Amino acid sequence: MMDTGNNWIIMAAITLGLFIESMTYSPYSALMTELFPTHIRYTALSFCYQIAPILAGSLAPLISLSLLKTFNSSIPISMYLVVASIISIISIMLVKERNKRKRTHI
């Protein structure tokens, strides 16, 4: 879509993408509380918030630029995003619900 040069299509794609991305924030808080037990939740979530942007935020643009330079098209970048999305979906499907686990009190 970005290769079209049509500003309206580009704006529509960005708007749609941001709308879909914003829908992920609704269940995000509930998911984060399910991942870690209470006694380590704050530290574990803080660690995730600090490390994830360093890894994903620094590598994704470099990978995208490398793909663009190699293939001279945005299609490989789109495929890279699809693969990343599939990995995320599989990861979410593997998360187990904590409310059925035995609770430990410390």
C-alpha positions in Angstrom: 0.0 0.0 0.0 2.8 2.4 0.8 4.2 1.8 -2.7 1.1 3.2 -4.3 2.0 6.8 -3.7 -1.7 7.6 -3.1 -1.8 9.6 0.2 -5.5 8.6 0.9 -4.7 4.9 0.7 -1.7 5.3 2.9 -3.7 7.4 5.4 -6.5 4.8 5.4 -4.0 1.9 6.0 -2.3 3.8 8.9 -5.7 4.6 10.5 -7.0 1.1 10.1 -3.7 -0.3 11.6 -3.8 2.1 14.6 -7.5 1.2 15.2 -6.7 -2.5 15.2 -3.6 -2.0 17.4 -5.7 0.0 19.9 -8.0 -2.9 20.4 -5.1 -4.9 21.8 -4.9 -2.6 24.8 -8.3 -3.6 26.2 -7.4 -7.1 27.3 -3.7 -6.3 27.9 -4.0 -5.5 31.6 -6.0 -8.6 32.4 -3.4 -10.7 30.5 -0.5 -9.2 32.3 -2.0 -9.9 35.7 -2.6 -13.5 34.6 1.1 -14.1 33.6 2.8 -13.7 37.0 1.9 -14.5 40.6 1.2 -11.5 42.8 4.5 -11.6 44.8 6.6 -11.0 41.7 4.1 -9.3 39.4 5.5 -5.8 39.6 9.1 -6.8 39.1 8.3 -9.2 36.2 6.1 -6.7 34.4 8.6 -4.0 34.8 11.3 -6.2 33.4 9.1 -7.1 30.4 8.3 -3.4 29.8 12.0 -2.5 29.9 13.4 -5.3 27.8 10.8 -5.8 25.1 11.1 -2.3 23.6 14.9 -2.7 23.5 14.7 -5.9 21.6 11.7 -5.4 19.4 11.9 -1.7 19.1 15.5 -1.7 18.0 15.6 -4.7 15.8 12.3 -4.4 13.9 13.3 -1.1 12.1 16.7 -2.5 11.2 15.2 -5.8 9.9 12.7 -3.8 7.9 15.3 -1.5 6.4 17.4 -4.5 5.5 14.4 -6.2 3.8 13.6 -3.0 1.9 17.2 -2.6 0.7 17.5 -6.3 -0.4 14.1 -6.7 -2.1 13.3 -3.0 -3.0 9.6 -3.7 -2.1 7.4 -3.4 1.0 6.0 -6.9 0.5 8.8 -8.7 2.4 8.3 -6.2 5.3 4.6 -7.1 5.3 5.5 -10.8 5.4 7.9 -10.1 8.3 5.0 -8.4 10.2 2.7 -11.4 9.4 5.3 -13.8 10.8 5.7 -11.7 13.9 1.9 -11.6 14.3 1.7 -15.4 14.0 4.3 -15.8 16.7 2.4 -13.4 19.0 -0.9 -15.3 18.4 0.7 -18.7 19.1 2.3 -17.2 22.3 -1.1 -15.9 23.5 -2.7 -19.2 22.8 -0.1 -20.9 25.0 -0.7 -18.7 28.0 -2.5 -20.6 30.8 -5.1 -19.0 33.0 -3.9 -18.4 36.6 -7.3 -18.4 38.4 -7.4 -22.2 38.1 -3.9 -22.7 39.7 -3.3 -23.3 43.3 -2.8 -20.0 45.1 0.3 -19.5 47.2 0.5 -16.9 49.9 3.8 -15.3 50.9 
